[in-house]
Amino acid sequence: AAELWAQYKGWAEPVGREILNWAAEETLYMPDGAIAAGKSLPTHGWPLTGFAEASAIALAYLVFVIVGSTVMMALPSLQELTFPLRFIYNLMQVGLCSYMTIEAAILA
């Protein structure tokens, strides 16, 4: 798994740098991967802010949605079973949102 991650990261990091250079319309990263002189990247080095990690999370989410949707299609509907719970939830949401709106209006 570590070797596969290293291969993926080796592909993803240069792609992420190119995307950032394109989106910024200026050079943020040099071709060797170093940060360009005079440029500040405040989140550089923070956990999960690299393109490899962020894109892996997005890909894992897409796989989860596709597999989950496929599995859920095969299962029977729970609409009738969950109606009372959804009804109570919606009433609580209306009450809480009304309260927050009134409080915000009073404070404003």
C-alpha positions in Angstrom: 0.0 0.0 0.0 2.9 2.4 0.8 4.4 1.8 -2.7 1.0 2.4 -4.4 0.6 5.7 -2.4 4.1 6.8 -3.3 3.3 6.2 -7.0 0.1 8.1 -6.7 1.7 10.9 -4.9 4.5 11.1 -7.5 1.8 11.6 -10.1 -0.5 13.8 -8.2 1.8 16.4 -6.7 3.1 17.7 -10.0 -0.4 17.8 -11.4 -1.5 19.8 -8.3 1.4 22.3 -8.7 0.4 22.8 -12.4 -3.2 23.4 -11.4 -2.2 26.0 -8.8 0.2 27.7 -11.3 -2.6 27.9 -13.9 -5.3 29.1 -11.4 -3.0 31.8 -9.9 -2.0 33.0 -13.4 1.5 33.3 -12.2 4.3 31.0 -11.2 3.9 29.7 -7.6 6.0 26.6 -8.1 9.1 26.2 -10.1 9.4 23.2 -12.5 11.5 21.3 -9.9 8.7 21.6 -7.4 10.2 24.3 -5.2 8.1 27.3 -4.2 8.9 30.3 -6.4 11.0 33.1 -4.9 9.0 35.8 -3.1 5.8 33.6 -3.0 4.0 32.8 0.2 1.8 29.7 0.4 0.3 29.9 3.9 -1.1 26.3 4.0 1.9 24.7 2.5 2.8 21.7 4.7 -0.5 21.6 6.6 -2.1 18.1 7.0 -4.4 17.1 4.1 -3.7 20.3 2.0 -1.5 18.6 -0.6 -3.1 17.8 -3.9 -2.4 14.0 -3.5 -4.3 13.9 -0.1 -7.1 16.1 -1.2 -7.7 14.3 -4.5 -7.5 10.9 -2.8 -10.2 12.0 -0.3 -12.4 13.3 -3.2 -11.9 10.0 -5.1 -12.6 7.9 -2.1 -15.9 9.9 -1.6 -16.9 9.3 -5.2 -16.2 5.6 -4.9 -18.2 5.6 -1.6 -21.2 7.3 -3.3 -21.1 5.1 -6.4 -20.8 1.8 -4.4 -23.3 3.0 -1.8 -25.9 4.0 -4.5 -25.5 0.7 -6.2 -26.0 -1.2 -2.9 -28.9 0.9 -1.9 -30.7 0.3 -5.2 -30.9 -3.4 -4.3 -32.4 -2.8 -0.9 -36.0 -2.1 -0.2 -37.1 1.5 0.4 -37.3 2.8 4.0 -39.6 5.8 3.2 -42.5 4.5 5.3 -40.3 3.3 8.1 -38.5 6.6 8.6 -41.5 9.0 8.1 -42.2 9.7 11.8 -38.5 10.4 12.4 -38.2 12.7 9.4 -41.4 14.5 10.4 -40.2 15.2 14.0 -36.8 16.2 12.6 -38.4 18.7 10.2 -40.6 20.2 13.0 -37.5 20.7 15.2 -35.6 22.3 12.3 -38.5 24.8 11.7 -38.6 25.6 15.4 -34.8 26.1 15.7 -34.5 28.1 12.5 -37.4 30.3 13.6 -35.9 30.8 17.0 -32.5 31.7 15.5 -34.1 34.1 13.0 -36.1 35.9 15.8 -33.0 36.1 18.0 -30.9 37.5 15.2 -33.6 40.1 14.4 -33.8 41.1 18.1 -30.0 41.4 18.3 -29.6 43.4 15.1 
